[in-house]
Amino acid sequence: MTPSEPRTPEAEPHEGDGWTPIHDTGFIAHVGPVYVRDGAYAFRAADKHANLIGVVHGGMLMSFADRALGETAMWAADGANCVTIQMEMQFVDTARLGDWITLAPEVIKRTGSLVFLRCELRHAARVVGVASGVWKILRRRPEAPPVPGPSGALSEGA
């Protein structure tokens, strides 16, 4: 990729190209790594993501979307903690082991207490899923650390 080429979420992760792993000792540590770059998220579908018929488990796709949309909701809420209150997912096509699955969250609307988001999960140009949901903005605890935004920049509390 040259500097003049547009960055697309479909690009493979390479050191120095901007994809960085999300450091999380919780749930994502078990199903990741998940990468972030310029507001886009990605993961490589591995054997641990397989369902009973050998393709990517729908629960992994939903967990991936929930993490990316939730992190984006917190960024949209100026760093306030957010929780998923509604999320739906349509499985459009099969995600296969080895696929580089990407999504780029879109904030539809933010109110005083809610953030509405959506995204398409893709392997290259092929859409494998569509997710949308609503996140509740919680009152920020004074001791809560800043939340990294989609670009990795820290957002101070609301």
OpenMM code with the backbone's topology and positions (N, CA, C; nanometers):
from openmm import Vec3, app, unit

residues = "MET THR PRO SER GLU PRO ARG THR PRO GLU ALA GLU PRO HIS GLU GLY ASP GLY TRP THR PRO ILE HIS ASP THR GLY PHE ILE ALA HIS VAL GLY PRO VAL TYR VAL ARG ASP GLY ALA TYR ALA PHE ARG ALA ALA ASP LYS HIS ALA ASN LEU ILE GLY VAL VAL HIS GLY GLY MET LEU MET SER PHE ALA ASP ARG ALA LEU GLY GLU THR ALA MET TRP ALA ALA ASP GLY ALA ASN CYS VAL THR ILE GLN MET GLU MET GLN PHE VAL ASP THR ALA ARG LEU GLY ASP TRP ILE THR LEU ALA PRO GLU VAL ILE LYS ARG THR GLY SER LEU VAL PHE LEU ARG CYS GLU LEU ARG HIS ALA ALA ARG VAL VAL GLY VAL ALA SER GLY VAL TRP LYS ILE LEU ARG ARG ARG PRO GLU ALA PRO PRO VAL PRO GLY PRO SER GLY ALA LEU SER GLU GLY ALA".split()
positions = [
    Vec3(0.0854, -0.1169, 0.0000),
    Vec3(0.0000, 0.0000, 0.0000),
    Vec3(0.0896, 0.1227, 0.0000),
    Vec3(0.0650, 0.2152, -0.0906),
    Vec3(0.1408, 0.3396, -0.0945),
    Vec3(0.0622, 0.4475, -0.0233),
    Vec3(0.1301, 0.5588, 0.0160),
    Vec3(0.0579, 0.6649, 0.0869),
    Vec3(-0.0584, 0.7226, 0.0074),
    Vec3(-0.0538, 0.7146, -0.1273),
    Vec3(-0.1623, 0.7713, -0.2075),
    Vec3(-0.2832, 0.6795, -0.2180),
    Vec3(-0.2662, 0.5501, -0.1862),
    Vec3(-0.3785, 0.4571, -0.1926),
    Vec3(-0.4685, 0.4758, -0.0717),
    Vec3(-0.5999, 0.4702, -0.0921),
    Vec3(-0.6903, 0.4832, 0.0229),
    Vec3(-0.6768, 0.3632, 0.1147),
    Vec3(-0.6935, 0.3878, 0.2439),
    Vec3(-0.6919, 0.2785, 0.3411),
    Vec3(-0.8292, 0.2145, 0.3424),
    Vec3(-0.8313, 0.0850, 0.3275),
    Vec3(-0.9581, 0.0132, 0.3333),
    Vec3(-0.9514, -0.0875, 0.4460),
    Vec3(-1.0652, -0.1156, 0.5102),
    Vec3(-1.0613, -0.2127, 0.6176),
    Vec3(-1.0243, -0.3524, 0.5707),
    Vec3(-1.0292, -0.3788, 0.4397),
    Vec3(-1.0014, -0.5127, 0.3893),
    Vec3(-0.8531, -0.5463, 0.3902),
    Vec3(-0.7657, -0.4463, 0.4037),
    Vec3(-0.6220, -0.4715, 0.3987),
    Vec3(-0.5792, -0.5643, 0.5119),
    Vec3(-0.4841, -0.6516, 0.4829),
    Vec3(-0.4321, -0.7442, 0.5838),
    Vec3(-0.3496, -0.6680, 0.6866),
    Vec3(-0.3442, -0.7167, 0.8117),
    Vec3(-0.2646, -0.6464, 0.9115),
    Vec3(-0.1154, -0.6714, 0.8914),
    Vec3(-0.0403, -0.5660, 0.8881),
    Vec3(0.1051, -0.5737, 0.8816),
    Vec3(0.1604, -0.4714, 0.9783),
    Vec3(0.2735, -0.5033, 1.0374),
    Vec3(0.3384, -0.4077, 1.1260),
    Vec3(0.3670, -0.2812, 1.0458),
    Vec3(0.3287, -0.1677, 1.1007),
    Vec3(0.3556, -0.0408, 1.0354),
    Vec3(0.2454, 0.0081, 0.9433),
    Vec3(0.1429, -0.0720, 0.9161),
    Vec3(0.0363, -0.0237, 0.8278),
    Vec3(-0.0808, 0.0357, 0.9045),
    Vec3(-0.0694, 0.0444, 1.0352),
    Vec3(-0.1727, 0.1098, 1.1146),
    Vec3(-0.2663, 0.0179, 1.1892),
    Vec3(-0.2765, -0.1103, 1.1535),
    Vec3(-0.3612, -0.2036, 1.2288),
    Vec3(-0.2923, -0.2328, 1.3614),
    Vec3(-0.3626, -0.2099, 1.4715),
    Vec3(-0.3059, -0.2400, 1.6030),
    Vec3(-0.4025, -0.3293, 1.6795),
    Vec3(-0.3499, -0.4265, 1.7533),
    Vec3(-0.4389, -0.5134, 1.8306),
    Vec3(-0.4997, -0.4383, 1.9481),
    Vec3(-0.6238, -0.4713, 1.9796),
    Vec3(-0.6896, -0.4173, 2.0985),
    Vec3(-0.6368, -0.4968, 2.2173),
    Vec3(-0.5846, -0.4263, 2.3159),
    Vec3(-0.5342, -0.4929, 2.4366),
    Vec3(-0.6469, -0.4989, 2.5380),
    Vec3(-0.6894, -0.6184, 2.5698),
    Vec3(-0.8023, -0.6401, 2.6593),
    Vec3(-0.7792, -0.7733, 2.7299),
    Vec3(-0.7829, -0.7724, 2.8618),
    Vec3(-0.7627, -0.8970, 2.9363),
    Vec3(-0.8938, -0.9698, 2.9623),
    Vec3(-1.0050, -0.9125, 2.9168),
    Vec3(-1.1357, -0.9740, 2.9364),
    Vec3(-1.1725, -1.0675, 2.8226),
    Vec3(-1.2974, -1.0626, 2.7824),
    Vec3(-1.3530, -1.1549, 2.6839),
    Vec3(-1.2764, -1.1532, 2.5518),
    Vec3(-1.2403, -1.0353, 2.5036),
    Vec3(-1.1721, -1.0243, 2.3745),
    Vec3(-1.0388, -1.0997, 2.3756),
    Vec3(-0.9749, -1.1097, 2.4914),
    Vec3(-0.8503, -1.1866, 2.5004),
    Vec3(-0.8736, -1.3334, 2.4641),
    Vec3(-0.9935, -1.3840, 2.4869),
    Vec3(-1.0249, -1.5244, 2.4572),
    Vec3(-1.0608, -1.5473, 2.3109),
    Vec3(-1.1195, -1.4485, 2.2457),
    Vec3(-1.1663, -1.4675, 2.1083),
    Vec3(-1.0827, -1.3925, 2.0057),
    Vec3(-0.9945, -1.3044, 2.0501),
    Vec3(-0.9142, -1.2219, 1.9604),
    Vec3(-0.7932, -1.2963, 1.9069),
    Vec3(-0.7013, -1.2208, 1.8478),
    Vec3(-0.6956, -1.0759, 1.8567),
    Vec3(-0.7938, -1.0069, 1.7630),
    Vec3(-0.8367, -0.8883, 1.8076),
    Vec3(-0.9162, -0.7963, 1.7270),
    Vec3(-0.8282, -0.6744, 1.7039),
    Vec3(-0.8292, -0.6249, 1.5809),
    Vec3(-0.7448, -0.5121, 1.5416),
    Vec3(-0.8307, -0.3890, 1.5153),
    Vec3(-0.7687, -0.2710, 1.5278),
    Vec3(-0.8361, -0.1450, 1.4980),
    Vec3(-0.7416, -0.0574, 1.4159),
    Vec3(-0.8002, 0.0182, 1.3228),
    Vec3(-0.7248, 0.1138, 1.2420),
    Vec3(-0.8215, 0.2157, 1.1842),
    Vec3(-0.7960, 0.3419, 1.2108),
    Vec3(-0.8753, 0.4510, 1.1531),
    Vec3(-1.0257, 0.4288, 1.1681),
    Vec3(-1.0690, 0.3811, 1.2827),
    Vec3(-1.2109, 0.3609, 1.3072),
    Vec3(-1.2674, 0.2313, 1.2532),
    Vec3(-1.1856, 0.1504, 1.1856),
    Vec3(-1.2294, 0.0200, 1.1350),
    Vec3(-1.1749, -0.0888, 1.2270),
    Vec3(-1.2436, -0.2017, 1.2319),
    Vec3(-1.2063, -0.3145, 1.3172),
    Vec3(-1.1928, -0.4393, 1.2310),
    Vec3(-1.1084, -0.5344, 1.2758),
    Vec3(-1.0869, -0.6558, 1.1971),
    Vec3(-1.0424, -0.7710, 1.2864),
    Vec3(-1.0663, -0.8925, 1.2386),
    Vec3(-1.0086, -1.0120, 1.3000),
    Vec3(-0.9907, -1.1180, 1.1926),
    Vec3(-0.8946, -1.2066, 1.2150),
    Vec3(-0.8718, -1.3203, 1.1256),
    Vec3(-0.9487, -1.4389, 1.1816),
    Vec3(-1.0399, -1.4942, 1.1032),
    Vec3(-1.1186, -1.6094, 1.1474),
    Vec3(-1.0273, -1.7313, 1.1601),
    Vec3(-1.0202, -1.7850, 1.2810),
    Vec3(-0.9315, -1.8978, 1.3119),
    Vec3(-1.0138, -2.0197, 1.3538),
    Vec3(-0.9462, -2.1310, 1.3734),
    Vec3(-1.0138, -2.2547, 1.4142),
    Vec3(-1.0990, -2.2351, 1.5393),
    Vec3(-1.0517, -2.1546, 1.6340),
    Vec3(-1.1271, -2.1341, 1.7582),
    Vec3(-1.2596, -2.0609, 1.7356),
    Vec3(-1.2803, -2.0042, 1.6173),
    Vec3(-1.4045, -1.9333, 1.5858),
    Vec3(-1.5058, -2.0215, 1.5128),
    Vec3(-1.4731, -2.1490, 1.4915),
    Vec3(-1.5579, -2.2383, 1.4111),
    Vec3(-1.6804, -2.2867, 1.4877),
    Vec3(-1.7883, -2.3048, 1.4124),
    Vec3(-1.9077, -2.3691, 1.4689),
    Vec3(-1.9032, -2.5184, 1.4343),
    Vec3(-2.0131, -2.5883, 1.4552),
    Vec3(-2.0159, -2.7333, 1.4330),
    Vec3(-1.9966, -2.7750, 1.2878),
    Vec3(-2.0243, -2.6858, 1.1925),
    Vec3(-2.0079, -2.7227, 1.0515),
    Vec3(-1.8814, -2.6636, 0.9898),
    Vec3(-1.7949, -2.6034, 1.0737),
    Vec3(-1.6642, -2.5605, 1.0264),
    Vec3(-1.6564, -2.4235, 0.9632),
    Vec3(-1.7565, -2.3400, 0.9848),
    Vec3(-1.7497, -2.2007, 0.9403),
    Vec3(-1.7526, -2.1121, 1.0650),
    Vec3(-1.7373, -1.9809, 1.0464),
    Vec3(-1.7305, -1.8911, 1.1619),
    Vec3(-1.8642, -1.8904, 1.2356),
    Vec3(-1.8574, -1.9111, 1.3661),
    Vec3(-1.9748, -1.9136, 1.4536),
    Vec3(-2.0406, -1.7757, 1.4549),
    Vec3(-2.1726, -1.7735, 1.4444),
    Vec3(-2.2465, -1.6472, 1.4494),
    Vec3(-2.2225, -1.5698, 1.5774),
    Vec3(-2.1999, -1.6401, 1.6876),
    Vec3(-2.1716, -1.5733, 1.8138),
    Vec3(-2.0424, -1.4940, 1.8094),
    Vec3(-1.9435, -1.5423, 1.7337),
    Vec3(-1.8188, -1.4671, 1.7189),
    Vec3(-1.8435, -1.3401, 1.6397),
    Vec3(-1.9212, -1.3504, 1.5333),
    Vec3(-1.9516, -1.2315, 1.4533),
    Vec3(-2.0279, -1.1289, 1.5368),
    Vec3(-2.1221, -1.1765, 1.6191),
    Vec3(-2.1977, -1.0850, 1.7054),
    Vec3(-2.1085, -1.0232, 1.8128),
    Vec3(-2.0200, -1.1022, 1.8718),
    Vec3(-1.9283, -1.0490, 1.9733),
    Vec3(-1.8357, -0.9441, 1.9132),
    Vec3(-1.7853, -0.9720, 1.7941),
    Vec3(-1.6987, -0.8781, 1.7228),
    Vec3(-1.7730, -0.7472, 1.6961),
    Vec3(-1.8950, -0.7564, 1.6442),
    Vec3(-1.9738, -0.6361, 1.6164),
    Vec3(-2.0066, -0.5605, 1.7449),
    Vec3(-2.0432, -0.6328, 1.8504),
    Vec3(-2.0778, -0.5683, 1.9772),
    Vec3(-1.9585, -0.4918, 2.0326),
    Vec3(-1.8404, -0.5501, 2.0263),
    Vec3(-1.7212, -0.4820, 2.0780),
    Vec3(-1.6921, -0.3558, 1.9972),
    Vec3(-1.6924, -0.3668, 1.8651),
    Vec3(-1.6598, -0.2522, 1.7803),
    Vec3(-1.7643, -0.1416, 1.7927),
    Vec3(-1.8914, -0.1788, 1.7880),
    Vec3(-1.9969, -0.0780, 1.8003),
    Vec3(-1.9985, -0.0177, 1.9402),
    Vec3(-1.9761, -0.0996, 2.0424),
    Vec3(-1.9738, -0.0489, 2.1796),
    Vec3(-1.8600, 0.0482, 2.2037),
    Vec3(-1.7418, 0.0163, 2.1522),
    Vec3(-1.6278, 0.1073, 2.1667),
    Vec3(-1.6552, 0.2379, 2.0928),
    Vec3(-1.7169, 0.2283, 1.9765),
    Vec3(-1.7509, 0.3480, 1.8999),
    Vec3(-1.8579, 0.4294, 1.9711),
    Vec3(-1.9534, 0.3633, 2.0364),
    Vec3(-2.0553, 0.4346, 2.1147),
    Vec3(-1.9900, 0.5154, 2.2256),
    Vec3(-1.8913, 0.4569, 2.2948),
    Vec3(-1.8228, 0.5297, 2.4023),
    Vec3(-1.7473, 0.6502, 2.3477),
    Vec3(-1.6868, 0.6345, 2.2314),
    Vec3(-1.6191, 0.7471, 2.1667),
    Vec3(-1.7217, 0.8557, 2.1326),
    Vec3(-1.8371, 0.8156, 2.0765),
    Vec3(-1.9418, 0.9121, 2.0406),
    Vec3(-2.0011, 0.9799, 2.1632),
    Vec3(-1.9944, 0.9125, 2.2780),
    Vec3(-2.0475, 0.9664, 2.4041),
    Vec3(-1.9389, 1.0394, 2.4826),
    Vec3(-1.8359, 1.0843, 2.4133),
    Vec3(-1.7274, 1.1621, 2.4747),
    Vec3(-1.6582, 1.0876, 2.5875),
    Vec3(-1.6453, 0.9572, 2.5744),
    Vec3(-1.5725, 0.8777, 2.6722),
    Vec3(-1.6562, 0.8203, 2.7840),
    Vec3(-1.7853, 0.8514, 2.7866),
    Vec3(-1.8721, 0.7954, 2.8907),
    Vec3(-1.8874, 0.6450, 2.8695),
    Vec3(-1.9057, 0.5721, 2.9772),
    Vec3(-1.9326, 0.4288, 2.9662),
    Vec3(-2.0673, 0.4081, 2.8975),
    Vec3(-2.0748, 0.3053, 2.8142),
    Vec3(-2.1986, 0.2708, 2.7444),
    Vec3(-2.2209, 0.1205, 2.7565),
    Vec3(-2.3470, 0.0804, 2.7551),
    Vec3(-2.3820, -0.0614, 2.7552),
    Vec3(-2.4818, -0.0888, 2.6436),
    Vec3(-2.4726, -0.2078, 2.5882),
    Vec3(-2.5646, -0.2497, 2.4825),
    Vec3(-2.7024, -0.2719, 2.5437),
    Vec3(-2.8043, -0.2049, 2.4883),
    Vec3(-2.9407, -0.2316, 2.5351),
    Vec3(-3.0239, -0.3006, 2.4280),
    Vec3(-2.9780, -0.2960, 2.3037),
    Vec3(-3.0457, -0.3677, 2.1952),
    Vec3(-2.9459, -0.3847, 2.0825),
    Vec3(-2.9415, -0.5048, 2.0257),
    Vec3(-2.8557, -0.5295, 1.9102),
    Vec3(-2.9196, -0.6390, 1.8272),
    Vec3(-2.9164, -0.6190, 1.6968),
    Vec3(-2.9649, -0.7247, 1.6087),
    Vec3(-2.8637, -0.7483, 1.4985),
    Vec3(-2.8682, -0.8688, 1.4463),
    Vec3(-2.7705, -0.9088, 1.3462),
    Vec3(-2.8384, -0.9942, 1.2411),
    Vec3(-2.8070, -0.9647, 1.1165),
    Vec3(-2.8503, -1.0494, 1.0061),
    Vec3(-2.7255, -1.1155, 0.9490),
    Vec3(-2.7303, -1.2470, 0.9363),
    Vec3(-2.6199, -1.3221, 0.8783),
    Vec3(-2.6483, -1.3347, 0.7295),
    Vec3(-2.5729, -1.2621, 0.6486),
    Vec3(-2.6000, -1.2469, 0.5061),
    Vec3(-2.5305, -1.3544, 0.4226),
    Vec3(-2.4095, -1.3919, 0.4624),
    Vec3(-2.3317, -1.4907, 0.3878),
    Vec3(-2.2393, -1.5625, 0.4869),
    Vec3(-2.1785, -1.6688, 0.4419),
    Vec3(-2.0912, -1.7480, 0.5281),
    Vec3(-1.9556, -1.6812, 0.5434),
    Vec3(-1.9096, -1.6703, 0.6686),
    Vec3(-1.7716, -1.6290, 0.6961),
    Vec3(-1.6923, -1.7571, 0.7179),
    Vec3(-1.5826, -1.7711, 0.6456),
    Vec3(-1.5049, -1.8945, 0.6488),
    Vec3(-1.3765, -1.8777, 0.7288),
    Vec3(-1.3270, -1.9892, 0.7796),
    Vec3(-1.2006, -1.9867, 0.8520),
    Vec3(-1.0922, -1.9356, 0.7580),
    Vec3(-1.0083, -1.8482, 0.8094),
    Vec3(-0.9041, -1.7846, 0.7292),
    Vec3(-0.9445, -1.6484, 0.6766),
    Vec3(-1.0748, -1.6186, 0.6739),
    Vec3(-1.1206, -1.4881, 0.6245),
    Vec3(-1.0723, -1.3757, 0.7156),
    Vec3(-1.0446, -1.2617, 0.6555),
    Vec3(-1.0109, -1.1382, 0.7271),
    Vec3(-1.1417, -1.0586, 0.7321),
    Vec3(-1.2070, -1.0616, 0.8492),
    Vec3(-1.3392, -1.0011, 0.8664),
    Vec3(-1.3210, -0.8582, 0.9172),
    Vec3(-1.3863, -0.7637, 0.8508),
    Vec3(-1.3744, -0.6230, 0.8881),
    Vec3(-1.5115, -0.5609, 0.9088),
    Vec3(-1.5112, -0.4497, 0.9791),
    Vec3(-1.6309, -0.3661, 0.9873),
    Vec3(-1.5882, -0.2233, 1.0162),
    Vec3(-1.6695, -0.1295, 0.9721),
    Vec3(-1.6473, 0.0131, 0.9973),
    Vec3(-1.7760, 0.0681, 1.0583),
    Vec3(-1.7772, 0.0912, 1.1906),
    Vec3(-1.8994, 0.1372, 1.2573),
    Vec3(-1.9461, 0.2731, 1.2057),
    Vec3(-2.0765, 0.2904, 1.2053),
    Vec3(-2.1375, 0.4178, 1.1676),
    Vec3(-2.2304, 0.4611, 1.2800),
    Vec3(-2.2058, 0.5811, 1.3323),
    Vec3(-2.2957, 0.6383, 1.4322),
    Vec3(-2.4126, 0.6996, 1.3563),
    Vec3(-2.5325, 0.6496, 1.3821),
    Vec3(-2.6529, 0.6999, 1.3164),
    Vec3(-2.7032, 0.8243, 1.3874),
    Vec3(-2.7061, 0.8182, 1.5214),
    Vec3(-2.7561, 0.9307, 1.6000),
    Vec3(-2.7101, 0.9146, 1.7435),
    Vec3(-2.6842, 1.0286, 1.8067),
    Vec3(-2.6578, 1.0303, 1.9503),
    Vec3(-2.7571, 1.1257, 2.0137),
    Vec3(-2.8237, 1.0791, 2.1179),
    Vec3(-2.9106, 1.1657, 2.1972),
    Vec3(-2.8389, 1.1913, 2.3298),
    Vec3(-2.9073, 1.2497, 2.4252),
    Vec3(-2.8469, 1.2727, 2.5552),
    Vec3(-2.8169, 1.1447, 2.6307),
    Vec3(-2.8898, 1.0371, 2.6004),
    Vec3(-2.8704, 0.9136, 2.6766),
    Vec3(-2.8505, 0.7884, 2.5915),
    Vec3(-2.8580, 0.7991, 2.4592),
    Vec3(-2.8480, 0.6822, 2.3714),
    Vec3(-2.7576, 0.7101, 2.2517),
    Vec3(-2.6957, 0.6029, 2.2010),
    Vec3(-2.6203, 0.6101, 2.0761),
    Vec3(-2.6722, 0.4979, 1.9860),
    Vec3(-2.7088, 0.5323, 1.8635),
    Vec3(-2.7593, 0.4376, 1.7643),
    Vec3(-2.6481, 0.4146, 1.6618),
    Vec3(-2.6163, 0.2874, 1.6359),
    Vec3(-2.5064, 0.2538, 1.5452),
    Vec3(-2.5438, 0.1392, 1.4530),
    Vec3(-2.4645, 0.1246, 1.3451),
    Vec3(-2.4798, 0.0107, 1.2547),
    Vec3(-2.3465, -0.0157, 1.1853),
    Vec3(-2.3368, -0.1336, 1.1253),
    Vec3(-2.2166, -0.1683, 1.0495),
    Vec3(-2.2455, -0.2864, 0.9582),
    Vec3(-2.1594, -0.3036, 0.8602),
    Vec3(-2.1580, -0.4229, 0.7758),
    Vec3(-2.0306, -0.4988, 0.8071),
    Vec3(-2.0410, -0.6274, 0.8275),
    Vec3(-1.9240, -0.7130, 0.8454),
    Vec3(-1.8893, -0.7680, 0.7082),
    Vec3(-1.7616, -0.7598, 0.6704),
    Vec3(-1.7204, -0.7968, 0.5357),
    Vec3(-1.5967, -0.8851, 0.5360),
    Vec3(-1.5879, -0.9671, 0.4331),
    Vec3(-1.4621, -1.0302, 0.3946),
    Vec3(-1.4364, -0.9787, 0.2543),
    Vec3(-1.3331, -0.8948, 0.2399),
    Vec3(-1.3063, -0.8237, 0.1150),
    Vec3(-1.4331, -0.7459, 0.0777),
    Vec3(-1.4842, -0.7620, -0.0430),
    Vec3(-1.6036, -0.6876, -0.0840),
    Vec3(-1.7334, -0.7591, -0.0473),
    Vec3(-1.7235, -0.8808, 0.0044),
    Vec3(-1.8418, -0.9629, 0.0330),
    Vec3(-1.8972, -0.9338, 0.1721),
    Vec3(-2.0241, -0.8940, 0.1795),
    Vec3(-2.0907, -0.8703, 0.3082),
    Vec3(-2.1287, -1.0049, 0.3679),
    Vec3(-2.0844, -1.0296, 0.4923),
    Vec3(-2.1202, -1.1544, 0.5605),
    Vec3(-2.2228, -1.1314, 0.6707),
    Vec3(-2.2399, -1.0066, 0.7129),
    Vec3(-2.3381, -0.9765, 0.8165),
    Vec3(-2.3648, -0.8281, 0.8259),
    Vec3(-2.4789, -0.7953, 0.8839),
    Vec3(-2.5176, -0.6567, 0.9087),
    Vec3(-2.5646, -0.6498, 1.0530),
    Vec3(-2.5115, -0.5532, 1.1276),
    Vec3(-2.5490, -0.5381, 1.2686),
    Vec3(-2.5925, -0.3951, 1.2950),
    Vec3(-2.6859, -0.3804, 1.3875),
    Vec3(-2.7273, -0.2473, 1.4325),
    Vec3(-2.7697, -0.2594, 1.5776),
    Vec3(-2.7670, -0.1465, 1.6451),
    Vec3(-2.8061, -0.1521, 1.7846),
    Vec3(-2.8109, -0.0170, 1.8510),
    Vec3(-2.8466, -0.0221, 1.9786),
    Vec3(-2.8611, 0.0972, 2.0614),
    Vec3(-2.7777, 0.0763, 2.1872),
    Vec3(-2.6993, 0.1772, 2.2228),
    Vec3(-2.6163, 0.1744, 2.3430),
    Vec3(-2.6609, 0.2855, 2.4364),
    Vec3(-2.6757, 0.2511, 2.5635),
    Vec3(-2.7148, 0.3446, 2.6687),
    Vec3(-2.5893, 0.4129, 2.7212),
    Vec3(-2.5925, 0.5452, 2.7277),
    Vec3(-2.4822, 0.6225, 2.7845),
    Vec3(-2.5018, 0.6276, 2.9352),
    Vec3(-2.4030, 0.5795, 3.0090),
    Vec3(-2.4090, 0.5795, 3.1549),
    Vec3(-2.3375, 0.7022, 3.2102),
    Vec3(-2.3736, 0.7378, 3.3316),
    Vec3(-2.3014, 0.8466, 3.3962),
    Vec3(-2.1583, 0.7994, 3.4185),
    Vec3(-2.0635, 0.8807, 3.3815),
    Vec3(-1.9221, 0.8431, 3.3923),
    Vec3(-1.8765, 0.8468, 3.5370),
    Vec3(-1.8155, 0.7370, 3.5789),
    Vec3(-1.7565, 0.7323, 3.7126),
    Vec3(-1.6290, 0.8159, 3.7120),
    Vec3(-1.6063, 0.8953, 3.8153),
    Vec3(-1.4857, 0.9791, 3.8172),
    Vec3(-1.3562, 0.8986, 3.8074),
    Vec3(-1.3549, 0.7753, 3.8594),
    Vec3(-1.2321, 0.6959, 3.8579),
    Vec3(-1.2134, 0.6165, 3.7294),
    Vec3(-1.3111, 0.6208, 3.6374),
    Vec3(-1.3016, 0.5429, 3.5139),
    Vec3(-1.1923, 0.6007, 3.4241),
    Vec3(-1.1107, 0.5145, 3.3643),
    Vec3(-1.0040, 0.5635, 3.2763),
    Vec3(-1.0620, 0.6164, 3.1458),
    Vec3(-0.9867, 0.7010, 3.0739),
    Vec3(-1.0323, 0.7482, 2.9432),
    Vec3(-1.0515, 0.6305, 2.8486),
    Vec3(-1.1411, 0.6464, 2.7531),
    Vec3(-1.1736, 0.5412, 2.6570),
    Vec3(-1.1009, 0.5695, 2.5266),
    Vec3(-1.0271, 0.4708, 2.4710),
    Vec3(-0.9648, 0.4940, 2.3406),
    Vec3(-1.0723, 0.4988, 2.2334),
    Vec3(-1.0651, 0.5993, 2.1474),
    Vec3(-1.1599, 0.6119, 2.0373),
    Vec3(-1.1207, 0.5233, 1.9214),
    Vec3(-1.1992, 0.5257, 1.8150),
    Vec3(-1.1711, 0.4407, 1.6999),
    Vec3(-1.0329, 0.4640, 1.6400),
    Vec3(-0.9798, 0.5853, 1.6549),
    Vec3(-0.8472, 0.6123, 1.6005),
    Vec3(-0.7375, 0.5840, 1.7013),
    Vec3(-0.7755, 0.5430, 1.8248),
    Vec3(-0.6777, 0.5172, 1.9292),
    Vec3(-0.6571, 0.6351, 2.0216),
    Vec3(-0.7115, 0.7536, 1.9846),
    Vec3(-0.6980, 0.8718, 2.0694),
    Vec3(-0.7847, 0.8552, 2.1933),
    Vec3(-0.7374, 0.9077, 2.3055),
    Vec3(-0.8128, 0.8963, 2.4300),
    Vec3(-0.9146, 1.0083, 2.4400),
    Vec3(-1.0325, 0.9738, 2.4881),
    Vec3(-1.1394, 1.0700, 2.5107),
    Vec3(-1.1552, 1.0869, 2.6603),
    Vec3(-1.1484, 1.2089, 2.7081),
    Vec3(-1.1684, 1.2338, 2.8502),
    Vec3(-1.3167, 1.2246, 2.8803),
    Vec3(-1.3530, 1.2154, 3.0056),
    Vec3(-1.4909, 1.1923, 3.0477),
    Vec3(-1.5900, 1.2953, 3.0018),
    Vec3(-1.7177, 1.2556, 3.0002),
    Vec3(-1.8266, 1.3436, 2.9597),
    Vec3(-1.8651, 1.4314, 3.0756),
] * unit.nanometer
topology = app.Topology()
chain = topology.addChain("A")
for resn in residues:
    res = topology.addResidue(resn, chain)
    for name in ("N", "CA", "C"):
        topology.addAtom(name, app.Element.getBySymbol(name[0]), res)
